[in-house]
Amino acid sequence: MSRLVTVSITECLRCGAPVLQSSRGRPARWCSQKCRRAAYEERRAAANGAVAVRVIRESEPAPQLSLVDHVTAVLASPAACRRVLRELTGLAGSGQLWDPRRSGVPEAAGQLARALAGRLRR
């Protein structure tokens, strides 16, 4: 009876060539014995004071979130809401809230203050 072995392909950490990965055993990191030996020599040389070689893999770019996604995330978190309100209070206190780039923010903050005042009177 034979076993089913799945195989995936990754890249060699040294040269970038394809490396076959079996579903069994430790994941392969090198495409060949030559790359494995060269990587060992580079690590050994680096340990003895030579210039180190470090492989950094690129990760997938972070998904771009829309303004609606950000607002939804903040509103879903009471801690994030408090943080935004504290930051706005600090900007108002320092006069930065009236910066032209933030046009409309003081009016929106005033609407919030009026809504809160009406709610607190009840």
N, CA, C and O atoms as CSV, one atom per row, in Angstrom:
chain,resi,resn,atom,element,x,y,z
A,1,MET,N,N,0.845,-1.173,0.000
A,1,MET,CA,C,0.000,0.000,0.000
A,1,MET,C,C,0.894,1.240,0.000
A,1,MET,O,O,1.837,1.313,0.787
A,2,SER,N,N,0.614,2.217,-0.868
A,2,SER,CA,C,1.434,3.423,-0.946
A,2,SER,C,C,0.750,4.561,-0.196
A,2,SER,O,O,-0.474,4.606,-0.076
A,3,ARG,N,N,1.569,5.469,0.301
A,3,ARG,CA,C,1.055,6.646,0.998
A,3,ARG,C,C,0.970,7.814,0.035
A,3,ARG,O,O,1.746,7.920,-0.914
A,4,LEU,N,N,0.021,8.678,0.296
A,4,LEU,CA,C,-0.127,9.889,-0.500
A,4,LEU,C,C,0.775,10.957,0.095
A,4,LEU,O,O,0.655,11.276,1.278
A,5,VAL,N,N,1.669,11.510,-0.700
A,5,VAL,CA,C,2.584,12.549,-0.253
A,5,VAL,C,C,2.315,13.788,-1.084
A,5,VAL,O,O,2.408,13.742,-2.311
A,6,THR,N,N,1.984,14.895,-0.435
A,6,THR,CA,C,1.760,16.138,-1.170
A,6,THR,C,C,3.071,16.891,-1.270
A,6,THR,O,O,3.924,16.801,-0.387
A,7,VAL,N,N,3.222,17.627,-2.345
A,7,VAL,CA,C,4.448,18.355,-2.602
A,7,VAL,C,C,4.076,19.798,-2.910
A,7,VAL,O,O,3.154,20.053,-3.685
A,8,SER,N,N,4.796,20.747,-2.301
A,8,SER,CA,C,4.603,22.150,-2.631
A,8,SER,C,C,5.948,22.721,-3.063
A,8,SER,O,O,6.995,22.136,-2.786
A,9,ILE,N,N,5.917,23.849,-3.730
A,9,ILE,CA,C,7.148,24.442,-4.243
A,9,ILE,C,C,7.358,25.789,-3.556
A,9,ILE,O,O,6.455,26.625,-3.507
A,10,THR,N,N,8.574,25.985,-3.025
A,10,THR,CA,C,8.978,27.269,-2.479
A,10,THR,C,C,10.263,27.682,-3.178
A,10,THR,O,O,10.660,27.062,-4.164
A,11,GLU,N,N,10.920,28.728,-2.673
A,11,GLU,CA,C,12.159,29.200,-3.277
A,11,GLU,C,C,13.337,28.884,-2.376
A,11,GLU,O,O,13.216,28.891,-1.151
A,12,CYS,N,N,14.480,28.606,-2.994
A,12,CYS,CA,C,15.725,28.384,-2.276
A,12,CYS,C,C,16.092,29.674,-1.552
A,12,CYS,O,O,16.030,30.755,-2.137
A,13,LEU,N,N,16.474,29.563,-0.281
A,13,LEU,CA,C,16.814,30.743,0.500
A,13,LEU,C,C,18.092,31.417,0.012
A,13,LEU,O,O,18.353,32.573,0.348
A,14,ARG,N,N,18.886,30.705,-0.773
A,14,ARG,CA,C,20.156,31.269,-1.229
A,14,ARG,C,C,20.072,31.814,-2.642
A,14,ARG,O,O,20.491,32.945,-2.888
A,15,CYS,N,N,19.535,31.030,-3.587
A,15,CYS,CA,C,19.570,31.453,-4.998
A,15,CYS,C,C,18.196,31.767,-5.578
A,15,CYS,O,O,18.108,32.353,-6.657
A,16,GLY,N,N,17.123,31.391,-4.886
A,16,GLY,CA,C,15.782,31.682,-5.373
A,16,GLY,C,C,15.213,30.645,-6.319
A,16,GLY,O,O,14.101,30.813,-6.820
A,17,ALA,N,N,15.953,29.574,-6.573
A,17,ALA,CA,C,15.454,28.510,-7.449
A,17,ALA,C,C,14.314,27.758,-6.760
A,17,ALA,O,O,14.231,27.772,-5.532
A,18,PRO,N,N,13.445,27.111,-7.514
A,18,PRO,CA,C,12.341,26.367,-6.903
A,18,PRO,C,C,12.864,25.213,-6.040
A,18,PRO,O,O,13.832,24.541,-6.395
A,19,VAL,N,N,12.203,25.001,-4.905
A,19,VAL,CA,C,12.537,23.903,-3.995
A,19,VAL,C,C,11.272,23.095,-3.786
A,19,VAL,O,O,10.241,23.647,-3.402
A,20,LEU,N,N,11.335,21.802,-4.030
A,20,LEU,CA,C,10.181,20.929,-3.810
A,20,LEU,C,C,10.050,20.641,-2.319
A,20,LEU,O,O,11.030,20.299,-1.658
A,21,GLN,N,N,8.856,20.779,-1.804
A,21,GLN,CA,C,8.580,20.521,-0.392
A,21,GLN,C,C,7.692,19.299,-0.284
A,21,GLN,O,O,6.626,19.250,-0.898
A,22,SER,N,N,8.107,18.333,0.472
A,22,SER,CA,C,7.302,17.155,0.728
A,22,SER,C,C,6.436,17.421,1.952
A,22,SER,O,O,6.791,18.248,2.793
A,23,SER,N,N,5.318,16.739,2.060
A,23,SER,CA,C,4.455,16.928,3.234
A,23,SER,C,C,5.029,16.216,4.448
A,23,SER,O,O,4.554,16.409,5.567
A,24,ARG,N,N,6.043,15.400,4.232
A,24,ARG,CA,C,6.661,14.672,5.338
A,24,ARG,C,C,8.041,15.242,5.628
A,24,ARG,O,O,8.741,15.693,4.721
A,25,GLY,N,N,8.421,15.220,6.881
A,25,GLY,CA,C,9.760,15.640,7.258
A,25,GLY,C,C,9.905,17.139,7.409
A,25,GLY,O,O,8.940,17.897,7.311
A,26,ARG,N,N,11.124,17.537,7.648
A,26,ARG,CA,C,11.454,18.943,7.839
A,26,ARG,C,C,11.373,19.682,6.504
A,26,ARG,O,O,11.760,19.133,5.472
A,27,PRO,N,N,10.878,20.916,6.511
A,27,PRO,CA,C,10.783,21.672,5.251
A,27,PRO,C,C,12.164,21.919,4.638
A,27,PRO,O,O,13.092,22.311,5.346
A,28,ALA,N,N,12.302,21.696,3.347
A,28,ALA,CA,C,13.556,21.947,2.642
A,28,ALA,C,C,13.759,23.452,2.491
A,28,ALA,O,O,12.810,24.201,2.260
A,29,ARG,N,N,15.021,23.879,2.628
A,29,ARG,CA,C,15.315,25.301,2.488
A,29,ARG,C,C,16.220,25.586,1.304
A,29,ARG,O,O,16.331,26.732,0.868
A,30,TRP,N,N,16.865,24.560,0.784
A,30,TRP,CA,C,17.843,24.748,-0.278
A,30,TRP,C,C,17.446,23.928,-1.508
A,30,TRP,O,O,16.840,22.863,-1.390
A,31,CYS,N,N,17.794,24.436,-2.673
A,31,CYS,CA,C,17.455,23.730,-3.916
A,31,CYS,C,C,18.425,22.592,-4.198
A,31,CYS,O,O,18.073,21.644,-4.901
A,32,SER,N,N,19.641,22.669,-3.661
A,32,SER,CA,C,20.652,21.660,-3.954
A,32,SER,C,C,21.652,21.576,-2.807
A,32,SER,O,O,21.681,22.429,-1.920
A,33,GLN,N,N,22.462,20.538,-2.845
A,33,GLN,CA,C,23.534,20.372,-1.871
A,33,GLN,C,C,24.542,21.522,-2.003
A,33,GLN,O,O,25.116,21.958,-1.006
A,34,LYS,N,N,24.753,22.002,-3.203
A,34,LYS,CA,C,25.678,23.104,-3.457
A,34,LYS,C,C,25.223,24.379,-2.720
A,34,LYS,O,O,26.035,25.045,-2.077
A,35,CYS,N,N,23.943,24.710,-2.813
A,35,CYS,CA,C,23.417,25.894,-2.123
A,35,CYS,C,C,23.456,25.698,-0.603
A,35,CYS,O,O,23.754,26.637,0.135
A,36,ARG,N,N,23.160,24.500,-0.143
A,36,ARG,CA,C,23.188,24.221,1.293
A,36,ARG,C,C,24.602,24.430,1.839
A,36,ARG,O,O,24.774,25.058,2.884
A,37,ARG,N,N,25.610,23.910,1.142
A,37,ARG,CA,C,27.009,24.059,1.575
A,37,ARG,C,C,27.445,25.523,1.528
A,37,ARG,O,O,28.104,26.006,2.449
A,38,ALA,N,N,27.080,26.227,0.458
A,38,ALA,CA,C,27.458,27.634,0.331
A,38,ALA,C,C,26.823,28.471,1.439
A,38,ALA,O,O,27.461,29.371,1.986
A,39,ALA,N,N,25.576,28.175,1.766
A,39,ALA,CA,C,24.905,28.900,2.844
A,39,ALA,C,C,25.603,28.627,4.180
A,39,ALA,O,O,25.765,29.533,4.998
A,40,TYR,N,N,26.010,27.385,4.391
A,40,TYR,CA,C,26.728,27.037,5.612
A,40,TYR,C,C,28.040,27.827,5.695
A,40,TYR,O,O,28.379,28.370,6.746
A,41,GLU,N,N,28.769,27.886,4.582
A,41,GLU,CA,C,30.040,28.614,4.568
A,41,GLU,C,C,29.817,30.104,4.837
A,41,GLU,O,O,30.612,30.732,5.536
A,42,GLU,N,N,28.741,30.670,4.287
A,42,GLU,CA,C,28.440,32.084,4.527
A,42,GLU,C,C,28.126,32.326,6.002
A,42,GLU,O,O,28.586,33.309,6.582
A,43,ARG,N,N,27.342,31.433,6.609
A,43,ARG,CA,C,27.023,31.578,8.038
A,43,ARG,C,C,28.284,31.431,8.885
A,43,ARG,O,O,28.479,32.173,9.847
A,44,ARG,N,N,29.139,30.470,8.527
A,44,ARG,CA,C,30.380,30.248,9.272
A,44,ARG,C,C,31.296,31.465,9.155
A,44,ARG,O,O,31.882,31.898,10.148
A,45,ALA,N,N,31.419,32.010,7.967
A,45,ALA,CA,C,32.256,33.191,7.766
A,45,ALA,C,C,31.708,34.384,8.549
A,45,ALA,O,O,32.471,35.152,9.137
A,46,ALA,N,N,30.378,34.535,8.552
A,46,ALA,CA,C,29.760,35.632,9.298
A,46,ALA,C,C,30.018,35.486,10.791
A,46,ALA,O,O,30.237,36.482,11.482
A,47,ALA,N,N,29.996,34.258,11.294
A,47,ALA,CA,C,30.260,34.016,12.717
A,47,ALA,C,C,31.702,34.364,13.068
A,47,ALA,O,O,31.994,34.699,14.216
A,48,ASN,N,N,32.615,34.287,12.085
A,48,ASN,CA,C,34.025,34.600,12.312
A,48,ASN,C,C,34.364,36.054,11.982
A,48,ASN,O,O,35.539,36.407,11.890
A,49,GLY,N,N,33.366,36.883,11.808
A,49,GLY,CA,C,33.609,38.303,11.610
A,49,GLY,C,C,33.506,38.804,10.190
A,49,GLY,O,O,33.671,40.002,9.960
A,50,ALA,N,N,33.246,37.955,9.243
A,50,ALA,CA,C,33.086,38.411,7.856
A,50,ALA,C,C,31.719,39.078,7.700
A,50,ALA,O,O,30.921,39.084,8.637
A,51,VAL,N,N,31.453,39.626,6.550
A,51,VAL,CA,C,30.176,40.277,6.290
A,51,VAL,C,C,29.077,39.220,6.264
A,51,VAL,O,O,29.180,38.216,5.559
A,52,ALA,N,N,28.040,39.458,7.031
A,52,ALA,CA,C,26.939,38.496,7.106
A,52,ALA,C,C,25.989,38.677,5.934
A,52,ALA,O,O,25.796,39.785,5.434
A,53,VAL,N,N,25.407,37.581,5.511
A,53,VAL,CA,C,24.383,37.600,4.474
A,53,VAL,C,C,23.090,37.183,5.133
A,53,VAL,O,O,23.021,36.134,5.774
A,54,ARG,N,N,22.070,37.996,4.979
A,54,ARG,CA,C,20.786,37.690,5.585
A,54,ARG,C,C,19.720,37.735,4.514
A,54,ARG,O,O,19.621,38.720,3.782
A,55,VAL,N,N,18.923,36.691,4.408
A,55,VAL,CA,C,17.864,36.621,3.415
A,55,VAL,C,C,16.586,37.152,4.043
A,55,VAL,O,O,16.171,36.693,5.107
A,56,ILE,N,N,15.967,38.115,3.386
A,56,ILE,CA,C,14.700,38.671,3.859
A,56,ILE,C,C,13.679,38.435,2.766
A,56,ILE,O,O,13.827,38.929,1.649
A,57,ARG,N,N,12.652,37.686,3.087
A,57,ARG,CA,C,11.607,37.402,2.103
A,57,ARG,C,C,10.588,38.534,2.104
A,57,ARG,O,O,10.217,39.063,3.152
A,58,GLU,N,N,10.155,38.885,0.920
A,58,GLU,CA,C,9.101,39.887,0.814
A,58,GLU,C,C,7.776,39.258,1.189
A,58,GLU,O,O,7.465,38.139,0.780
A,59,SER,N,N,7.013,39.977,1.960
A,59,SER,CA,C,5.690,39.473,2.289
A,59,SER,C,C,4.674,40.120,1.344
A,59,SER,O,O,4.973,41.083,0.637
A,60,GLU,N,N,3.504,39.573,1.358
A,60,GLU,CA,C,2.457,40.147,0.517
A,60,GLU,C,C,2.113,41.534,1.031
A,60,GLU,O,O,2.123,41.761,2.241
A,61,PRO,N,N,1.813,42.461,0.141
A,61,PRO,CA,C,1.459,43.803,0.601
A,61,PRO,C,C,0.164,43.779,1.412
A,61,PRO,O,O,-0.746,42.994,1.145
A,62,ALA,N,N,0.112,44.647,2.393
A,62,ALA,CA,C,-1.078,44.723,3.234
A,62,ALA,C,C,-2.259,45.179,2.381
A,62,ALA,O,O,-2.099,46.022,1.497
A,63,PRO,N,N,-3.430,44.632,2.640
A,63,PRO,CA,C,-4.596,45.064,1.864
A,63,PRO,C,C,-4.899,46.536,2.134
A,63,PRO,O,O,-4.776,47.011,3.263
A,64,GLN,N,N,-5.291,47.237,1.097
A,64,GLN,CA,C,-5.637,48.651,1.239
A,64,GLN,C,C,-7.063,48.761,1.768
A,64,GLN,O,O,-8.005,48.256,1.157
A,65,LEU,N,N,-7.208,49.420,2.898
A,65,LEU,CA,C,-8.523,49.595,3.503
A,65,LEU,C,C,-9.087,50.951,3.116
A,65,LEU,O,O,-8.350,51.929,2.994
A,66,SER,N,N,-10.376,51.002,2.928
A,66,SER,CA,C,-11.039,52.259,2.586
A,66,SER,C,C,-11.295,53.059,3.858
A,66,SER,O,O,-11.152,52.544,4.966
A,67,LEU,N,N,-11.670,54.309,3.689
A,67,LEU,CA,C,-12.011,55.158,4.825
A,67,LEU,C,C,-13.182,54.555,5.607
A,67,LEU,O,O,-13.211,54.614,6.836
A,68,VAL,N,N,-14.135,53.983,4.892
A,68,VAL,CA,C,-15.291,53.355,5.543
A,68,VAL,C,C,-14.832,52.188,6.426
A,68,VAL,O,O,-15.344,52.003,7.530
A,69,ASP,N,N,-13.862,51.402,5.933
A,69,ASP,CA,C,-13.327,50.287,6.729
A,69,ASP,C,C,-12.679,50.792,8.014
A,69,ASP,O,O,-12.874,50.214,9.083
A,70,HIS,N,N,-11.908,51.876,7.905
A,70,HIS,CA,C,-11.251,52.437,9.085
A,70,HIS,C,C,-12.278,52.970,10.089
A,70,HIS,O,O,-12.179,52.712,11.289
A,71,VAL,N,N,-13.251,53.707,9.587
A,71,VAL,CA,C,-14.291,54.265,10.468
A,71,VAL,C,C,-15.053,53.141,11.158
A,71,VAL,O,O,-15.320,53.218,12.358
A,72,THR,N,N,-15.403,52.107,10.417
A,72,THR,CA,C,-16.120,50.965,10.984
A,72,THR,C,C,-15.298,50.310,12.088
A,72,THR,O,O,-15.832,49.947,13.136
A,73,ALA,N,N,-13.995,50.160,11.849
A,73,ALA,CA,C,-13.128,49.546,12.855
A,73,ALA,C,C,-13.051,50.399,14.116
A,73,ALA,O,O,-13.091,49.866,15.225
A,74,VAL,N,N,-12.942,51.713,13.959
A,74,VAL,CA,C,-12.876,52.602,15.135
A,74,VAL,C,C,-14.185,52.559,15.902
A,74,VAL,O,O,-14.180,52.459,17.129
A,75,LEU,N,N,-15.297,52.631,15.202
A,75,LEU,CA,C,-16.601,52.626,15.882
A,75,LEU,C,C,-16.888,51.297,16.573
A,75,LEU,O,O,-17.662,51.257,17.529
A,76,ALA,N,N,-16.285,50.222,16.111
A,76,ALA,CA,C,-16.490,48.914,16.736
A,76,ALA,C,C,-15.700,48.764,18.027
A,76,ALA,O,O,-15.933,47.830,18.793
A,77,SER,N,N,-14.768,49.676,18.272
A,77,SER,CA,C,-13.910,49.575,19.455
A,77,SER,C,C,-14.119,50.768,20.382
A,77,SER,O,O,-13.781,51.893,20.015
A,78,PRO,N,N,-14.673,50.544,21.583
A,78,PRO,CA,C,-14.822,51.652,22.527
A,78,PRO,C,C,-13.482,52.316,22.853
A,78,PRO,O,O,-13.422,53.536,23.006
A,79,ALA,N,N,-12.418,51.538,22.960
A,79,ALA,CA,C,-11.103,52.111,23.257
A,79,ALA,C,C,-10.644,53.022,22.122
A,79,ALA,O,O,-10.081,54.087,22.371
A,80,ALA,N,N,-10.880,52.608,20.876
A,80,ALA,CA,C,-10.493,53.434,19.734
A,80,ALA,C,C,-11.321,54.715,19.690
A,80,ALA,O,O,-10.793,55.778,19.363
A,81,CYS,N,N,-12.607,54.629,20.012
A,81,CYS,CA,C,-13.463,55.833,20.059
A,81,CYS,C,C,-12.924,56.819,21.097
A,81,CYS,O,O,-12.803,58.013,20.823
A,82,ARG,N,N,-12.599,56.308,22.301
A,82,ARG,CA,C,-12.054,57.185,23.346
A,82,ARG,C,C,-10.759,57.831,22.887
A,82,ARG,O,O,-10.530,59.016,23.129
A,83,ARG,N,N,-9.910,57.052,22.224
A,83,ARG,CA,C,-8.619,57.581,21.760
A,83,ARG,C,C,-8.822,58.700,20.745
A,83,ARG,O,O,-8.158,59.734,20.818
A,84,VAL,N,N,-9.736,58.497,19.799
A,84,VAL,CA,C,-10.003,59.529,18.792
A,84,VAL,C,C,-10.525,60.795,19.469
A,84,VAL,O,O,-10.092,61.899,19.136
A,85,LEU,N,N,-11.450,60.644,20.415
A,85,LEU,CA,C,-11.993,61.821,21.102
A,85,LEU,C,C,-10.919,62.543,21.911
A,85,LEU,O,O,-10.897,63.773,21.947
A,86,ARG,N,N,-10.032,61.796,22.556
A,86,ARG,CA,C,-8.938,62.431,23.314
A,86,ARG,C,C,-7.992,63.174,22.379
A,86,ARG,O,O,-7.549,64.280,22.687
A,87,GLU,N,N,-7.687,62.571,21.251
A,87,GLU,CA,C,-6.798,63.220,20.285
A,87,GLU,C,C,-7.430,64.497,19.742
A,87,GLU,O,O,-6.755,65.517,19.602
A,88,LEU,N,N,-8.732,64.441,19.435
A,88,LEU,CA,C,-9.427,65.640,18.963
A,88,LEU,C,C,-9.443,66.725,20.035
A,88,LEU,O,O,-9.286,67.905,19.724
A,89,THR,N,N,-9.629,66.336,21.279
A,89,THR,CA,C,-9.601,67.299,22.385
A,89,THR,C,C,-8.226,67.954,22.478
A,89,THR,O,O,-8.125,69.163,22.682
A,90,GLY,N,N,-7.169,67.157,22.328
A,90,GLY,CA,C,-5.814,67.709,22.349
A,90,GLY,C,C,-5.571,68.668,21.190
A,90,GLY,O,O,-4.950,69.716,21.369
A,91,LEU,N,N,-6.056,68.315,20.007
A,91,LEU,CA,C,-5.911,69.199,18.848
A,91,LEU,C,C,-6.667,70.509,19.056
A,91,LEU,O,O,-6.183,71.579,18.687
A,92,ALA,N,N,-7.854,70.417,19.647
A,92,ALA,CA,C,-8.639,71.633,19.913
A,92,ALA,C,C,-7.913,72.514,20.926
A,92,ALA,O,O,-7.852,73.732,20.760
A,93,GLY,N,N,-7.369,71.907,21.966
A,93,GLY,CA,C,-6.654,72.673,22.987
A,93,GLY,C,C,-5.415,73.364,22.458
A,93,GLY,O,O,-5.067,74.450,22.923
A,94,SER,N,N,-4.745,72.757,21.500
A,94,SER,CA,C,-3.521,73.343,20.947
A,94,SER,C,C,-3.792,74.257,19.748
A,94,SER,O,O,-2.869,74.867,19.209
A,95,GLY,N,N,-5.062,74.350,19.332
A,95,GLY,CA,C,-5.416,75.202,18.204
A,95,GLY,C,C,-5.240,74.533,16.849
A,95,GLY,O,O,-5.533,75.145,15.821
A,96,GLN,N,N,-4.774,73.304,16.824
A,96,GLN,CA,C,-4.525,72.618,15.557
A,96,GLN,C,C,-5.800,72.098,14.899
A,96,GLN,O,O,-5.781,71.721,13.727
A,97,LEU,N,N,-6.893,72.075,15.634
A,97,LEU,CA,C,-8.148,71.565,15.070
A,97,LEU,C,C,-8.684,72.502,13.992
A,97,LEU,O,O,-9.464,72.085,13.135
A,98,TRP,N,N,-8.268,73.767,14.034
A,98,TRP,CA,C,-8.762,74.743,13.065
A,98,TRP,C,C,-7.827,74.886,11.871
A,98,TRP,O,O,-7.931,75.848,11.111
A,99,ASP,N,N,-6.926,73.947,11.706
A,99,ASP,CA,C,-6.049,73.901,10.540
A,99,ASP,C,C,-6.926,73.699,9.303
A,99,ASP,O,O,-7.876,72.918,9.354
A,100,PRO,N,N,-6.629,74.388,8.189
A,100,PRO,CA,C,-7.463,74.250,6.976
A,100,PRO,C,C,-7.605,72.810,6.476
A,100,PRO,O,O,-8.605,72.471,5.842
A,101,ARG,N,N,-6.605,71.957,6.761
A,101,ARG,CA,C,-6.705,70.558,6.332
A,101,ARG,C,C,-7.810,69.825,7.084
A,101,ARG,O,O,-8.279,68.780,6.633
A,102,ARG,N,N,-8.220,70.351,8.199
A,102,ARG,CA,C,-9.267,69.702,9.004
A,102,ARG,C,C,-10.583,70.475,8.919
A,102,ARG,O,O,-11.354,70.502,9.879
A,103,SER,N,N,-10.833,71.093,7.786
A,103,SER,CA,C,-12.073,71.864,7.654
A,103,SER,C,C,-13.273,70.935,7.861
A,103,SER,O,O,-13.297,69.817,7.346
A,104,GLY,N,N,-14.226,71.389,8.591
A,104,GLY,CA,C,-15.421,70.603,8.867
A,104,GLY,C,C,-15.334,69.823,10.175
A,104,GLY,O,O,-16.361,69.427,10.726
A,105,VAL,N,N,-14.125,69.600,10.675
A,105,VAL,CA,C,-13.983,68.826,11.918
A,105,VAL,C,C,-14.555,69.599,13.117
A,105,VAL,O,O,-15.275,69.005,13.920
A,106,PRO,N,N,-14.259,70.916,13.271
A,106,PRO,CA,C,-14.848,71.636,14.408
A,106,PRO,C,C,-16.380,71.619,14.378
A,106,PRO,O,O,-17.019,71.484,15.421
A,107,GLU,N,N,-16.968,71.756,13.182
A,107,GLU,CA,C,-18.433,71.721,13.084
A,107,GLU,C,C,-18.969,70.351,13.475
A,107,GLU,O,O,-19.972,70.262,14.183
A,108,ALA,N,N,-18.313,69.276,13.023
A,108,ALA,CA,C,-18.740,67.923,13.374
A,108,ALA,C,C,-18.584,67.699,14.883
A,108,ALA,O,O,-19.421,67.047,15.507
A,109,ALA,N,N,-17.506,68.246,15.464
A,109,ALA,CA,C,-17.307,68.109,16.910
A,109,ALA,C,C,-18.398,68.873,17.665
A,109,ALA,O,O,-18.871,68.420,18.708
A,110,GLY,N,N,-18.792,70.025,17.137
A,110,GLY,CA,C,-19.880,70.794,17.753
A,110,GLY,C,C,-21.196,70.026,17.694
A,110,GLY,O,O,-21.959,70.035,18.660
A,111,GLN,N,N,-21.468,69.368,16.581
A,111,GLN,CA,C,-22.684,68.566,16.465
A,111,GLN,C,C,-22.673,67.427,17.481
A,111,GLN,O,O,-23.700,67.117,18.085
A,112,LEU,N,N,-21.513,66.808,17.666
A,112,LEU,CA,C,-21.394,65.746,18.659
A,112,LEU,C,C,-21.638,66.305,20.062
A,112,LEU,O,O,-22.336,65.690,20.868
A,113,ALA,N,N,-21.063,67.466,20.344
A,113,ALA,CA,C,-21.242,68.080,21.673
A,113,ALA,C,C,-22.712,68.402,21.922
A,113,ALA,O,O,-23.218,68.182,23.023
A,114,ARG,N,N,-23.397,68.923,20.909
A,114,ARG,CA,C,-24.821,69.238,21.085
A,114,ARG,C,C,-25.639,67.967,21.297
A,114,ARG,O,O,-26.545,67.947,22.129
A,115,ALA,N,N,-25.328,66.916,20.556
A,115,ALA,CA,C,-26.051,65.650,20.720
A,115,ALA,C,C,-25.809,65.062,22.101
A,115,ALA,O,O,-26.727,64.529,22.723
A,116,LEU,N,N,-24.583,65.158,22.578
A,116,LEU,CA,C,-24.278,64.655,23.922
A,116,LEU,C,C,-24.967,65.483,24.993
A,116,LEU,O,O,-25.470,64.936,25.975
A,117,ALA,N,N,-24.996,66.796,24.812
A,117,ALA,CA,C,-25.651,67.676,25.793
A,117,ALA,C,C,-27.141,67.361,25.854
A,117,ALA,O,O,-27.709,67.311,26.945
A,118,GLY,N,N,-27.784,67.148,24.713
A,118,GLY,CA,C,-29.193,66.809,24.694
A,118,GLY,C,C,-29.448,65.463,25.368
A,118,GLY,O,O,-30.446,65.304,26.071
A,119,ARG,N,N,-28.587,64.530,25.168
A,119,ARG,CA,C,-28.735,63.203,25.765
A,119,ARG,C,C,-28.507,63.247,27.276
A,119,ARG,O,O,-29.182,62.546,28.030
A,120,LEU,N,N,-27.550,64.078,27.717
A,120,LEU,CA,C,-27.237,64.148,29.147
A,120,LEU,C,C,-28.324,64.852,29.947
A,120,LEU,O,O,-28.466,64.606,31.145
A,121,ARG,N,N,-29.110,65.743,29.290
A,121,ARG,CA,C,-30.191,66.450,29.983
A,121,ARG,C,C,-31.351,65.548,30.321
A,121,ARG,O,O,-32.117,65.852,31.236
A,122,ARG,N,N,-31.504,64.447,29.611
A,122,ARG,CA,C,-32.659,63.557,29.812
A,122,ARG,C,C,-32.591,62.803,31.080
A,122,ARG,O,O,-33.491,62.019,31.380
